[in-house]
């Protein structure tokens, strides 16, 4: 069938690299030489009869195509494979995997200072663009931040839950909660409110995870969603962590303040000292007290008094 792009992209499906409620994500190789398309792309596919959400996501990504911090969409097409009609969204391939993968590699120590700042800046630039266009992502988390290219540039992906700011609250009450519970803001849990502030809260949770290697909610009963949502709605995150410097802690408090109107915007956070400084300010200096060594001469003098 005809491609839904200005220039049809010739591609061959490769191995499966992800699965979700929507369908599957596979790698693919392209053989287009006349247009600017990478030789390796990612293809997000769903049965055409169930692809309404994927088609909406494609339209949203087209809205953000001029932002370097949002995953690129090269177009979409429809194919017939194994007797099934599939809708395929053709995306930028993230050779570095997801931010969740990167955090998992250093779960005991957290990421290095320069990585935290690099990824945080990229995510904020992406959010600034998204919010500036009047949209909210509604599912910011490490799994939805992809690391692209040899420089592993962090890019926001998975816009399946994204919405225009107007009218989101009423839609939430009708359709239920959206997003991932661990990263949901208190107002989303309590009042079904999803403004740009909810994205900032989720971003703060993501930065905390980058620095510490742990989720912001130390919830031993995380599998109990009701318990977790109650904790988010009624409690406050504990930011007392030995890996957080004072400036890093202040940065997170600007993101994780319970009152949405008091949270900093993406543009404000980009000007915070935490991101402006080049020195290592993430990990708090740990003062180590050395035990006083016993001086043998003093001990002998003490005995001979």
Secondary structure, 3 states (H helix, E strand, C coil): CCECCCCCCCEEEEEEEEEECCEEEEEEEECCCCCCCCCEEEEEEEEHHHCHHHHHHHHHHHHCCCCCCECCEEEEEEEEECCEEEEEEEEECCCCCEHHHHHHHCCCCCCCHHHHHHHHHHHHHHHHHHHHCCEECCCCCHHHEEEECCCCEEEECCCCCCEECCCHHHHHHHHCCCCCHHHCCHHHHHHCCCCHHHHHHHHHHHHHHHHHCCCCCCCCCCCCHHHHHHHHHHCCCCCCCCCCCHHHHHHHHHHCCCCHHHCCCHHHHCCCHHHHCCCCCCCCCCCCCCCCCCCHHHHHHHHCC
